[in-house]
Amino acid sequence: MKALILGFILIAAAVFAILPCAVIGFGLGWGDDVLTFLKGGAPVLAIFFGIIAVFIGIADMKDRAEAKKEEKTQNAQDTASTES
């Protein structure tokens, strides 16, 4: 419950910071600064998430190869046990 309340407070503070002073009468007017930050940060975040996706894809391929290997081993053991 505390986390939910804190989340709403942080969202309200962020909205207050972005609101323009002249139009609404209150707010900090950081909207342009936020947009500049997002424009500069979006490519960096895209690269970061892309690298993470590549690592996850490589790990997934390794897991699939290992699962196939274990399945073949299990099938070989099952075949050997049924023949005896």
Summary of the structure (lengths in Angstrom):
residues: 84
radius of gyration: 26.7
end to end distance: 61.8
largest distance: 86.8
contacts: 166
relative contact order: 0.05
helix: 88%
strand: 0%
